[in-house]
Amino acid sequence: MTTPSPTAALPGRVLAIAVCSAFLVGLDSMITVPLIPEIAADTNTAARAGGLFVSAYALLFALVAPLCGAMSDRLGRRRILCIGLVIFALANLLTGVGSDFAFILVTRAVAGVGSAMIMPSVYAMIAENFPFEQRGKIMGIVVAGLLSSTVLGVPLGSYLAYLMDWHAAFFAVAIVAALVYLMVLVRLPAVAPKDPQERAPGNPVATYLGMIRRAVTTPALLCVLGSTLLWSAALYGMFSNIGVFFAERFGFNEAQTGFAIMGSGAGSMAGALLGGRIADRLGKRRVLVVAALVTAAGVSAVPLIGEHLTAVLIVFILWGTAVGVGQPALNALVSELRPEMRGTALALNGSAQYAGMMLATSIAAALLQGSVSFSVIGVLCGVCALAVLPLLVGVRVTAPQDAQARPASQKETTA
């Protein structure tokens, strides 16, 4: 009888850490949504400006994620992941003690920096430890972990805020981050970057910028980045303000909004798990086309249905499910476009995702403060989802050489 080596067990450990890390980042990016009315009231701010909390978080993520991804290519995934978790935990702790609108904006931005170090490292570790023909399924599991935060974490955080106050929710996120940090230290061995050239001495910033420049010279990668930006904008322009929408339209409190988000999150989780598997069999682009059409219809319909709560909740869940179906396909596509620097490429993809979030939430906040209706916001988000379709024409991925020897039923030759 032989004992499995640490190397043999590594993919399982990586997947477990990836799912926990994704849950944490998803929880933090969405925890403010149901709490915005209470935070705004506590800081003497208009509730419709509360989307700026999400904007600040997303802006810093978008700005620093490419640099963090390049750092993980050069210095190792584990090191950057650990630093990111420490920054992330401290930022949420500071948010929890905050009482001023500007201070909370700053701490949310710092939390975005921590997330920008966590997610590119996680996605790169997944791409390095699982073969191409399984990557859609594995990415689906990780995305489901991220989206599971809306099923478990956000409702629990909302209910905790309802029982105590909104500060307690951020303290809880900081505690979860500390637990994930300990998990990484205990379960994930330090692995040096595979390419020694990436560790060559020199100006680190110049090296990182050079890696980023090389990554964006791939036209297909640019098409995927554009698709990701629009996909994110289609989701967050409306979703980041869903707490305000439910409060204004139906008089929901934090707990009620949290449970509505739980239903949407459950649909997203199921969609991610199913969509990843379907994408491996039928192709990533085909799955994205269907998901984009359903997403556009759903996000546009939610504010147009009117006072019919049951219908709104059903469409809200269908919209979330479609988003979950499409996200793993996007992540799997970008992971293979530049395999020699996938940490950088995945970081750029994360940057595009959060740039879309930042732009959509900022524009939506400005429009809502100008008394524009939620129906207009929903239609604009639907247009963003449809705009993904022409960009997908320029995206084609061929399975890597190690997959070519496998049976035709087990490999994908194009995206």
Backbone torsions as a table, in degrees:
resi	resn	phi	psi	omega
1	MET	NA	131.2	-178.5
2	THR	-109.5	150.4	178.2
3	THR	-96.2	128.9	179.4
4	PRO	-58.1	138.4	179.2
5	SER	-78.8	159.6	176.3
6	PRO	-57.1	-34.0	-179.9
7	THR	-65.5	-40.5	180.0
8	ALA	-65.6	-31.6	-178.6
9	ALA	-86.0	-9.0	-172.7
10	LEU	-58.6	-46.1	-179.7
11	PRO	-55.0	-41.7	178.4
12	GLY	-63.6	-41.2	178.3
13	ARG	-65.9	-42.6	179.6
14	VAL	-60.5	-43.7	-179.2
15	LEU	-63.4	-42.8	-179.8
16	ALA	-62.2	-44.7	-180.0
17	ILE	-67.3	-38.4	179.3
18	ALA	-62.3	-43.9	-179.1
19	VAL	-65.1	-44.0	179.8
20	CYS	-65.0	-41.3	179.6
21	SER	-66.1	-41.6	179.2
22	ALA	-64.8	-40.3	176.2
23	PHE	-58.2	-43.9	-177.9
24	LEU	-62.9	-47.3	-179.2
25	VAL	-66.8	-41.5	177.2
26	GLY	-62.4	-39.9	178.1
27	LEU	-61.4	-45.4	-176.0
28	ASP	-70.3	-36.1	-178.2
29	SER	-71.1	-24.4	-176.0
30	MET	-108.4	-11.6	-172.8
31	ILE	-62.4	-28.1	-178.7
32	THR	-75.3	-21.3	-172.3
33	VAL	-57.0	-53.5	179.3
34	PRO	-75.9	-14.3	-176.2
35	LEU	-93.5	-7.8	-174.6
36	ILE	-54.9	-46.7	179.7
37	PRO	-57.6	-40.6	-179.2
38	GLU	-72.3	-41.8	178.5
39	ILE	-63.2	-43.2	-179.8
40	ALA	-61.6	-43.0	179.4
41	ALA	-65.3	-38.8	-177.6
42	ASP	-71.1	-25.2	-178.7
43	THR	-107.2	11.9	178.5
44	ASN	56.1	47.6	-179.0
45	THR	-124.1	148.9	176.6
46	ALA	-64.0	134.0	-177.1
47	ALA	-59.1	-35.1	-177.5
48	ARG	-71.3	-8.5	173.8
49	ALA	-92.2	-4.0	-175.7
50	GLY	-64.7	-22.0	177.2
51	GLY	-60.9	-16.6	178.5
52	LEU	-66.1	-23.0	174.3
53	PHE	-61.2	-42.9	176.9
54	VAL	-68.2	-37.5	-179.5
55	SER	-62.5	-44.0	-178.9
56	ALA	-63.1	-43.6	177.7
57	TYR	-59.5	-47.9	-175.9
58	ALA	-69.8	-35.7	-178.3
59	LEU	-61.2	-48.5	-179.3
60	LEU	-67.2	-37.0	175.6
61	PHE	-58.9	-48.6	-177.1
62	ALA	-62.0	-37.3	-176.1
63	LEU	-73.5	-38.7	-171.2
64	VAL	-104.6	-11.6	-177.3
65	ALA	-58.2	-43.3	178.5
66	PRO	-60.0	-40.1	177.9
67	LEU	-64.7	-41.5	179.8
68	CYS	-66.3	-38.4	177.4
69	GLY	-64.7	-41.5	176.8
70	ALA	-64.4	-38.2	177.0
71	MET	-62.5	-38.4	179.4
72	SER	-69.1	-33.4	174.7
73	ASP	-63.5	-35.4	-174.2
74	ARG	-89.1	-41.8	-170.4
75	LEU	-104.9	-11.9	-179.3
76	GLY	109.4	142.6	-176.2
77	ARG	-66.9	-43.8	-173.8
78	ARG	-62.3	-42.5	-178.0
79	ARG	-62.8	-47.0	-178.7
80	ILE	-68.2	-37.0	178.4
81	LEU	-61.6	-43.5	-179.3
82	CYS	-65.5	-43.6	178.6
83	ILE	-61.9	-42.3	179.5
84	GLY	-61.6	-40.5	-179.8
85	LEU	-65.6	-37.3	178.2
86	VAL	-65.2	-47.9	178.6
87	ILE	-60.1	-43.0	-178.5
88	PHE	-60.3	-47.6	-178.7
89	ALA	-63.3	-44.7	-179.7
90	LEU	-63.9	-40.0	-179.5
91	ALA	-63.1	-41.2	179.1
92	ASN	-70.6	-34.5	175.4
93	LEU	-61.3	-43.6	179.1
94	LEU	-68.0	-36.6	175.6
95	THR	-60.0	-40.3	-178.9
96	GLY	-63.8	-28.0	-179.9
97	VAL	-95.3	-1.6	-176.4
98	GLY	-77.0	152.7	176.4
99	SER	-140.8	3.1	-178.6
100	ASP	-115.6	137.1	-176.9
101	PHE	-57.3	-47.4	-177.9
102	ALA	-64.9	-40.4	179.8
103	PHE	-63.1	-42.3	-179.6
104	ILE	-66.9	-36.7	174.7
105	LEU	-57.2	-43.0	-179.2
106	VAL	-66.0	-45.3	-178.3
107	THR	-67.5	-32.8	175.4
108	ARG	-67.2	-36.3	177.2
109	ALA	-64.2	-41.7	178.7
110	VAL	-64.7	-38.7	175.3
111	ALA	-60.3	-35.3	176.0
112	GLY	-62.6	-35.3	175.7
113	VAL	-62.8	-45.4	178.1
114	GLY	-60.0	-43.4	178.6
115	SER	-63.0	-35.5	-179.8
116	ALA	-66.2	-23.4	176.1
117	MET	-86.4	-27.9	-174.9
118	ILE	-78.7	-55.2	-168.0
119	MET	-68.9	-42.8	177.2
120	PRO	-60.5	-37.6	178.2
121	SER	-64.3	-41.5	-179.5
122	VAL	-64.4	-49.4	-178.6
123	TYR	-64.4	-37.5	178.9
124	ALA	-66.3	-38.7	177.9
125	MET	-64.4	-38.1	177.4
126	ILE	-63.0	-46.4	-178.3
127	ALA	-63.8	-30.5	-178.2
128	GLU	-83.7	-17.3	-174.1
129	ASN	-112.0	-3.0	179.3
130	PHE	-133.0	140.3	-177.0
131	PRO	-68.8	159.8	-175.5
132	PHE	-56.0	-43.2	-174.0
133	GLU	-71.9	-10.1	175.0
134	GLN	-106.6	-3.1	-167.2
135	ARG	-69.7	-32.3	176.6
136	GLY	-61.5	-44.8	179.3
137	LYS	-63.5	-45.5	-177.6
138	ILE	-67.8	-42.2	176.1
139	MET	-61.4	-35.0	177.0
140	GLY	-62.7	-38.5	178.1
141	ILE	-65.6	-42.6	-179.9
142	VAL	-66.3	-44.5	177.6
143	VAL	-62.8	-36.7	176.3
144	ALA	-63.0	-36.5	175.2
145	GLY	-62.5	-42.6	177.3
146	LEU	-62.2	-45.4	-176.9
147	LEU	-75.7	-20.2	178.7
148	SER	-63.9	-18.5	177.2
149	SER	-62.4	-29.5	178.9
150	THR	-79.9	-14.8	177.6
151	VAL	-90.2	-39.2	-175.4
152	LEU	-110.8	-56.9	-170.7
153	GLY	-67.0	-51.4	-176.0
154	VAL	-64.0	-46.9	176.6
155	PRO	-60.6	-41.3	178.9
156	LEU	-65.2	-41.9	177.0
157	GLY	-62.9	-39.4	178.6
158	SER	-65.1	-41.5	-179.5
159	TYR	-69.4	-36.9	175.7
160	LEU	-61.7	-42.6	177.3
161	ALA	-64.8	-35.4	178.9
162	TYR	-66.6	-39.8	-179.7
163	LEU	-75.5	-35.8	-176.8
164	MET	-114.3	-94.5	170.3
165	ASP	-161.0	175.4	-172.6
166	TRP	-66.5	-24.5	178.8
167	HIS	-59.5	-37.8	-176.0
168	ALA	-61.4	-32.5	-178.9
169	ALA	-62.9	-40.2	-179.1
170	PHE	-74.4	-32.7	173.5
171	PHE	-61.6	-40.0	179.3
172	ALA	-63.4	-40.9	177.9
173	VAL	-62.2	-40.6	179.3
174	ALA	-62.7	-39.0	178.7
175	ILE	-65.6	-43.3	178.1
176	VAL	-61.6	-40.7	178.4
177	ALA	-61.6	-40.1	178.0
178	ALA	-63.7	-38.5	178.6
179	LEU	-66.6	-41.0	177.7
180	VAL	-64.8	-38.8	177.2
181	TYR	-58.5	-45.8	178.4
182	LEU	-63.4	-37.5	178.1
183	MET	-61.8	-42.2	179.0
184	VAL	-64.0	-44.1	-179.2
185	LEU	-61.4	-39.8	-174.7
186	VAL	-83.3	-38.6	-168.7
187	ARG	-101.5	-19.5	-173.4
188	LEU	-112.4	114.5	178.0
189	PRO	-72.7	152.3	176.8
190	ALA	-73.7	127.2	179.7
191	VAL	-123.4	124.0	-180.0
192	ALA	-70.1	152.0	175.1
193	PRO	-54.9	140.7	-175.5
194	LYS	-70.7	-34.5	-175.7
195	ASP	-94.1	107.8	-178.0
196	PRO	-62.7	-23.5	179.8
197	GLN	-63.1	-30.8	179.7
198	GLU	-70.8	-13.1	-178.4
199	ARG	-103.0	11.6	-178.0
200	ALA	-63.2	146.3	179.8
201	PRO	-67.6	160.7	-179.8
202	GLY	145.0	-174.9	178.8
203	ASN	-68.6	113.6	-175.7
204	PRO	-59.4	-42.5	-177.6
205	VAL	-62.7	-43.1	178.6
206	ALA	-63.0	-38.7	177.8
207	THR	-63.0	-46.2	179.9
208	TYR	-62.0	-44.8	-179.4
209	LEU	-64.5	-36.3	177.0
210	GLY	-64.9	-39.4	177.6
211	MET	-64.5	-40.3	179.2
212	ILE	-65.6	-42.2	179.1
213	ARG	-61.3	-41.5	179.0
214	ARG	-65.3	-37.0	-178.5
215	ALA	-66.0	-38.6	-174.9
216	VAL	-84.6	3.1	175.2
217	THR	-82.2	-1.4	177.1
218	THR	-89.8	111.5	-177.9
219	PRO	-55.8	-40.5	-179.6
220	ALA	-62.5	-36.7	178.1
221	LEU	-63.9	-40.7	179.0
222	LEU	-63.5	-37.3	177.3
223	CYS	-64.7	-40.8	178.5
224	VAL	-66.3	-40.8	179.1
225	LEU	-62.3	-41.8	176.3
226	GLY	-63.1	-40.6	177.9
227	SER	-62.6	-42.6	179.9
228	THR	-64.1	-42.8	178.9
229	LEU	-59.3	-47.7	-179.3
230	LEU	-67.9	-37.9	178.6
231	TRP	-61.3	-44.2	179.3
232	SER	-65.9	-42.6	178.8
233	ALA	-61.3	-39.2	179.9
234	ALA	-62.8	-32.8	179.6
235	LEU	-80.5	-55.4	-164.8
236	TYR	-82.3	-21.0	177.9
237	GLY	-56.8	-39.6	178.2
238	MET	-94.0	-43.1	-171.7
239	PHE	-65.6	-36.7	-178.5
240	SER	-65.5	-18.7	179.3
241	ASN	-109.3	13.7	-174.4
242	ILE	-67.4	-30.0	177.0
243	GLY	-64.0	-43.0	177.0
244	VAL	-66.4	-41.0	179.3
245	PHE	-58.6	-50.2	-179.5
246	PHE	-66.7	-35.1	178.8
247	ALA	-66.5	-43.0	-178.3
248	GLU	-74.7	-41.5	-173.8
249	ARG	-80.3	-39.3	-172.3
250	PHE	-125.4	2.0	178.7
251	GLY	71.1	28.8	-178.6
252	PHE	-68.8	146.5	167.8
253	ASN	-95.8	-174.7	-176.1
254	GLU	-60.5	-44.7	-176.9
255	ALA	-64.9	-42.6	-179.9
256	GLN	-64.7	-41.6	176.5
257	THR	-63.8	-40.2	178.6
258	GLY	-59.4	-40.8	179.9
259	PHE	-71.8	-32.1	174.7
260	ALA	-64.7	-42.7	177.5
261	ILE	-63.7	-34.2	178.1
262	MET	-59.2	-42.5	178.6
263	GLY	-63.1	-43.6	177.7
264	SER	-64.4	-40.3	179.5
265	GLY	-64.8	-36.6	176.9
266	ALA	-62.8	-41.1	175.9
267	GLY	-63.6	-40.5	178.9
268	SER	-64.2	-42.0	177.6
269	MET	-60.1	-49.8	179.6
270	ALA	-61.1	-40.6	178.9
271	GLY	-63.5	-40.7	-179.8
272	ALA	-65.6	-44.3	179.9
273	LEU	-65.2	-42.8	179.5
274	LEU	-74.0	-42.6	-176.9
275	GLY	-63.7	-37.9	178.2
276	GLY	-61.7	-43.0	-179.9
277	ARG	-67.7	-42.0	179.1
278	ILE	-65.0	-38.2	-179.8
279	ALA	-63.1	-36.5	177.0
280	ASP	-63.8	-32.5	-175.8
281	ARG	-88.6	-43.4	-171.8
282	LEU	-103.6	-14.2	-178.4
283	GLY	110.2	140.6	-175.9
284	LYS	-65.2	-42.0	-176.1
285	ARG	-65.1	-40.7	-179.8
286	ARG	-60.6	-44.1	179.2
287	VAL	-62.4	-41.3	-178.7
288	LEU	-64.7	-37.3	179.8
289	VAL	-61.4	-49.2	-179.9
290	VAL	-63.8	-44.5	-178.5
291	ALA	-62.2	-39.6	179.9
292	ALA	-64.2	-40.7	179.9
293	LEU	-64.6	-43.9	-179.8
294	VAL	-68.6	-40.1	178.8
295	THR	-60.8	-46.0	180.0
296	ALA	-59.1	-43.4	179.5
297	ALA	-66.4	-41.8	-176.4
298	GLY	-68.1	-48.9	-176.3
299	VAL	-67.5	-31.6	177.4
300	SER	-71.8	-34.5	-173.3
301	ALA	-78.5	-31.7	-174.2
302	VAL	-51.1	-52.5	-178.9
303	PRO	-80.3	-9.7	-177.5
304	LEU	-89.7	-13.9	-174.3
305	ILE	-70.1	-29.4	178.0
306	GLY	98.4	-139.9	-173.3
307	GLU	-90.6	10.7	-178.0
308	HIS	-85.3	91.8	-172.0
309	LEU	-60.1	-45.9	-178.0
310	THR	-59.9	-45.1	179.5
311	ALA	-63.9	-40.7	178.6
312	VAL	-60.7	-44.9	-179.2
313	LEU	-65.2	-39.5	179.2
314	ILE	-63.2	-47.1	-179.7
315	VAL	-66.9	-36.6	177.2
316	PHE	-58.6	-42.1	179.1
317	ILE	-69.4	-41.7	178.3
318	LEU	-62.9	-40.9	176.8
319	TRP	-60.1	-47.5	178.6
320	GLY	-61.2	-37.6	179.1
321	THR	-63.3	-43.3	-179.8
322	ALA	-64.3	-39.2	177.1
323	VAL	-61.9	-42.8	178.7
324	GLY	-63.3	-36.8	179.2
325	VAL	-63.7	-40.4	-174.3
326	GLY	-80.7	-29.5	-171.4
327	GLN	-62.9	-44.5	179.4
328	PRO	-60.6	-34.7	-179.8
329	ALA	-64.5	-41.5	177.0
330	LEU	-62.6	-46.5	-179.6
331	ASN	-63.1	-41.1	-179.6
332	ALA	-66.9	-37.6	178.4
333	LEU	-60.4	-50.0	-174.6
334	VAL	-69.8	-25.3	-178.0
335	SER	-66.9	-19.8	-176.7
336	GLU	-112.5	0.2	-177.6
337	LEU	-72.6	-38.8	174.3
338	ARG	-133.5	78.2	-173.8
339	PRO	-59.5	-30.9	-176.5
340	GLU	-72.9	-11.4	177.1
341	MET	-144.6	47.8	-173.3
342	ARG	-67.4	-26.0	175.6
343	GLY	-60.9	-43.5	178.3
344	THR	-66.7	-44.4	-178.8
345	ALA	-63.4	-42.7	179.1
346	LEU	-68.3	-32.6	176.1
347	ALA	-67.0	-41.4	176.1
348	LEU	-61.5	-37.7	177.6
349	ASN	-65.1	-42.0	175.6
350	GLY	-63.7	-37.7	177.6
351	SER	-63.3	-42.1	177.7
352	ALA	-64.3	-38.9	178.7
353	GLN	-60.6	-46.7	-176.8
354	TYR	-79.7	-23.1	171.6
355	ALA	-66.0	-41.3	175.7
356	GLY	-62.3	-41.6	177.1
357	MET	-61.5	-46.2	-177.8
358	MET	-63.7	-47.2	-179.3
359	LEU	-63.2	-45.8	-177.3
360	ALA	-65.4	-44.5	-178.2
361	THR	-69.1	-36.7	179.2
362	SER	-67.1	-46.3	179.7
363	ILE	-64.7	-42.2	179.7
364	ALA	-63.1	-41.8	179.1
365	ALA	-62.3	-42.0	179.4
366	ALA	-65.2	-42.1	-179.8
367	LEU	-66.9	-41.9	-178.9
368	LEU	-66.7	-38.0	176.5
369	GLN	-66.3	-24.5	175.6
370	GLY	-88.2	16.5	175.6
371	SER	69.9	20.7	172.6
372	VAL	-72.3	142.9	-175.3
373	SER	-77.9	159.9	176.1
374	PHE	-64.7	-25.3	178.5
375	SER	-61.8	-39.7	178.0
376	VAL	-65.8	-42.3	178.6
377	ILE	-60.3	-44.2	-179.8
378	GLY	-61.8	-42.8	179.8
379	VAL	-65.4	-41.9	178.0
380	LEU	-60.8	-40.6	177.1
381	CYS	-64.9	-38.5	177.2
382	GLY	-62.3	-38.8	177.1
383	VAL	-63.2	-39.5	178.1
384	CYS	-61.9	-40.5	179.2
385	ALA	-63.8	-42.0	179.1
386	LEU	-67.6	-31.3	-178.7
387	ALA	-68.0	-13.5	175.8
388	VAL	-66.6	-33.1	-170.4
389	LEU	-59.3	-48.4	180.0
390	PRO	-65.1	-28.1	179.4
391	LEU	-69.2	-29.2	-178.2
392	LEU	-66.5	-19.9	179.3
393	VAL	-60.5	-33.2	-177.3
394	GLY	-87.5	10.2	-176.2
395	VAL	-111.8	115.2	173.7
396	ARG	-138.1	133.7	179.7
397	VAL	-127.9	132.2	175.5
398	THR	-101.9	137.4	-179.2
399	ALA	-58.4	141.9	-179.9
400	PRO	-64.8	165.4	-172.4
401	GLN	-60.6	-33.1	-177.9
402	ASP	-69.0	-13.8	177.5
403	ALA	-92.9	-12.7	-173.6
404	GLN	-68.9	-27.3	-178.0
405	ALA	-81.0	-8.8	-178.3
406	ARG	-78.2	160.3	176.9
407	PRO	-58.0	151.4	-176.0
408	ALA	-59.4	-31.9	-179.2
409	SER	-70.4	-13.3	-175.0
410	GLN	-110.4	7.7	-178.6
411	LYS	-135.3	158.5	178.0
412	GLU	-118.1	129.0	-177.2
413	THR	-97.3	-23.7	175.6
414	THR	-137.2	163.7	178.3
415	ALA	-79.8	NA	NA
